[in-house]
Amino acid sequence: MPKVSLDMPSEILDDLKQHVGDHKKFVSVADAIRTACRKMLDQLDEIDARRGRGAE
């Protein structure tokens, strides 16, 4: 799996970490970021479909 590096404001990372760990929604920060990206891409696909734009 390719690795990606990014800069993120500490406030966002701190908020994200509140949802990561045992008995929380995500098992790791990477899992949370992957899930957020997938959800965003699904939403963009839905918007494109409503506007008659196909995936390229």
Buried (B, 14 or more C-beta within 10 A) or exposed (E): EEEEEEEEEEEEEEEBEEEBEEEEEBEEBEEBBBEEEEEEEEEEEEEEEEEEEEEE
